[in-house]
Amino acid sequence: MKEFEVIHRLQESLCPLRRRVADHEIYRRIGTRRQLQVFMEHHVFAVWDFMSLLKALQRRLTCVVTPWIPEAHRLSRRLINEIVLEEESDDETGGSYISHFELYRAAMEQCGADISRVDSFVAAVRRGDDVTSALARAAAPKAAREFVETTMRVVESGTVHSIAAAFTLGREDVIPVMFKPLIAKLDPRFPGELTLFQDYLDRHIKLDEERHTPMALRMLSELCDDNPRRWSEAEAAAKTALRARIALWDAVLAEMPYSTVKADEPALYIA
């Protein structure tokens, strides 16, 4: 019972930042295909670094080398492996499997967004470039670079409970809040044209709301336990992640062309 009280207090302290993410102007601005493309060309880098947060947790909480040894946190290693399974190799129509990053990239192609920069970035990382160099080589958007670099600082130098907090409270917990307003807007605005993006949003809302967020909160509770210092560090990491999201949205909004959508036409809402 005590752990739930701590989680509740932590979530309460994050409410102002979480509200700024949920109520951001960017959701009301997007109403044209070009605006959606601009958004996706930035957001795809956040989709990529989400996977890096996830894999950082798997590396810390499970044994991924040989010879194998059992790691300490039994509950957390189970939970992180379950989350990785669905994020990295989710079920795809036709009986195959796909990561959510790959699904997002495919959705960008379907939407007509530019995939050259994210492809160049992933290719550079695959060749062995560090993330900062790969972002520069790929000419990633400035706002996306800053967002990813913030995440990677947590990945590379954060404690495991700080990484878990950034992942859980800075990402998983807020995703349904961001994505839900968009679902009802996509098909009426672009009927049958953005089916892959619709699939991505539907899948994220379902998984994060029903499974991943509750699992990640249990993992965070185990990692922080009854240690006030760990909870304080977790709160700081979550706030850093939420502030980075707000800064990303602010920057994307500034780069987005103004809409020509008429007042009586439905606008897209995006996250």
Sequence and secondary structure as in RCSB ss.txt:
>XXXX:A:sequence
MKEFEVIHRLQESLCPLRRRVADHEIYRRIGTRRQLQVFMEHHVFAVWDFMSLLKALQRRLTCVVTPWIPEAHRL
SRRLINEIVLEEESDDETGGSYISHFELYRAAMEQCGADISRVDSFVAAVRRGDDVTSALARAAAPKAAREFVET
TMRVVESGTVHSIAAAFTLGREDVIPVMFKPLIAKLDPRFPGELTLFQDYLDRHIKLDEERHTPMALRMLSELCD
DNPRRWSEAEAAAKTALRARIALWDAVLAEMPYSTVKADEPALYIA
>XXXX:A:secstr
 HHHHHHHHHHHHHHHHHHHHHT THHHH  SHHHHHHHHHHHHHHHHHHHHHHHHHHHHHS  SSS    S HH
HHHHHHHHHHHHHSEEETTTEEE HHHHHHHHHHHHT   HHHHHHHHHHHHT  HHHHHHHTT  HHHHHHHHH
HHHHHHHS HHHHHHHHHTTTGGGHHHHHHHHHHHHHHHSTTT HHHHHHHHHHHHHIIIIIHHHHHHHHHHHHT
T HHHHHHHHHHHHHHHHHHHHHHHHHHHHS      TTS      
